[in-house]
């Protein structure tokens, strides 16, 4: 009769299943072929089920990951042997799989750490292949590499599970149609393909960070997945380029504010009102470190500029101590690299603080496409209040209140109106 | 104290909700919590998971046939041996069985003793 080891309850790493799902799917897909991505996912699902059945009675094994890999590998071998693979393997592929599986210590060989990371990177490039629609790229990456379910992704992205399922389905169809293989992109292709991977990770992080969904946990999980994958790219010698470090820096600096961003009731707290002692110092330090690693070479990406902007905020101990002049310069650079209404908006805010509220208002008035946005209306109100025009400020905030659909945002604006009246 | 066998039928292994790695891990951790509680109270004697497949050997001719033995929602997934004062207490100890939400069932069977 087996005794459950007492240690297992708290020793099981958080998110172990989720993280290992992504890694196992990547490895199995690489060896079974990308047309068998669905099979790889099923085999991994069976593996987790097996772990659940056995571990709940026997406790967690000493090396849970190795246990999972061994089961997944055996299931994959069984599947290949049972002849269920629809397309016949090319003889070279067959040799490759056999040679990998016939090594003296097969369970180790297939799942060596280097092999796993390599497979995850290849999978990332496949999921972010330019022929797959962007929103499908994001959903597929979160599903296959992040181990998130369609329900979880739908929650984080404020959309329906059906929509996410469709996006994932479309991505998988593309992989089959276009015969997207899990080969590493060639040297000439790499810069372009890397850009699209970075773009997906950037959007994934932002979606998690800015979504107004009330379930903060799932949003933080999405951000964490984006960071985990970016970190992997940053560490690899072929992809550890300055702009990858810059993106990593941006994510660290942004996520350092997670705890300060929402109040006890889940209401949003703006940068200017945040309790800066709640900012995570280790994340800020890591962010600054990545930023300095990113500052080699002469390529300046939008991630460099955005990370620098985030670092300016991180370095200000109080909102009043923000280096607005530097910030304004950075927003001007960003505006050249990536023009758009949101960048113009942030630039206008920087002008308002670096120069005068009046100039901020003038600058805001030039942006036509945001005039109905609650953030724009809120900012107008802020600058009018700084100018001493409380009545005009209030009228802008009231308009902002009518434009927001989020309860959290509404609470925030109501608070502004109240403080302005008192 | 008497001994009881808790036999688990169906449950999370067949639940469609278990398509989500995070949910699976959390659910498994509920099992750990339950076992830990039983152990702390000195009730847990042991337990084993059972493979879903196996063989039947039957009759005077020892005919061997393959499982499955029941529909998956009825299949025995494993058992615990626990100690309890009486059957009522043994039943009470199943309250934290995590698979009730997936329509899992627990059969509570007193283990026969030699001294009556």
Contacts between the chains, C-beta under 8 A, distances in Angstrom:
chain1	res1	chain2	res2	distance
A	1	B	45	7.1
A	1	B	46	3.4
A	1	B	47	7.7
A	1	B	48	7.4
A	1	B	81	7.2
A	2	B	46	6.3
A	2	B	47	7.4
A	2	B	48	6.5
A	3	B	46	6.7
A	4	B	32	7.7
A	4	B	35	5.4
A	4	B	36	8.0
A	4	B	39	7.2
A	4	B	44	7.6
A	4	B	47	7.9
A	6	B	36	7.1
A	6	B	39	7.2
A	8	B	32	5.9
A	9	B	29	7.1
A	9	B	32	4.4
A	9	B	33	6.6
A	9	B	36	5.4
A	12	B	25	7.2
A	12	B	28	8.0
A	12	B	29	6.8
A	12	B	32	7.7
A	15	B	22	6.6
A	15	B	25	7.4
A	16	B	25	6.3
A	17	B	21	3.9
A	17	B	22	6.6
A	17	B	24	5.6
A	17	B	25	4.0
A	18	B	21	4.5
A	18	B	22	4.9
A	18	B	25	7.2
A	20	B	21	7.9
A	21	B	21	4.5
A	45	B	19	6.7
A	48	B	21	5.9
A	48	B	24	5.4
A	49	B	13	6.2
A	49	B	18	6.8
A	49	B	24	7.3
A	51	B	28	7.7
A	52	B	12	6.8
A	52	B	13	7.4
A	52	B	18	7.4
A	52	B	24	5.4
A	52	B	27	7.0
A	52	B	28	4.8
A	53	B	13	5.8
A	53	B	49	5.2
A	53	B	77	6.4
A	53	B	78	7.5
A	54	B	49	5.2
A	55	B	28	6.1
A	56	B	28	5.3
A	56	B	31	3.7
A	56	B	32	7.0
A	56	B	35	7.7
A	56	B	49	7.3
A	57	B	47	5.1
A	57	B	48	5.9
A	57	B	49	4.2
A	57	B	78	5.3
A	58	B	48	7.8
A	58	B	49	6.9
A	59	B	32	7.8
A	147	B	21	4.7
A	147	B	22	7.3
A	148	B	22	7.6
A	149	B	19	6.2
A	149	B	20	3.7
A	149	B	21	7.6
A	149	B	22	7.5
A	149	B	23	7.4
A	151	B	20	6.8
A	152	B	20	6.8
A	152	B	22	7.1
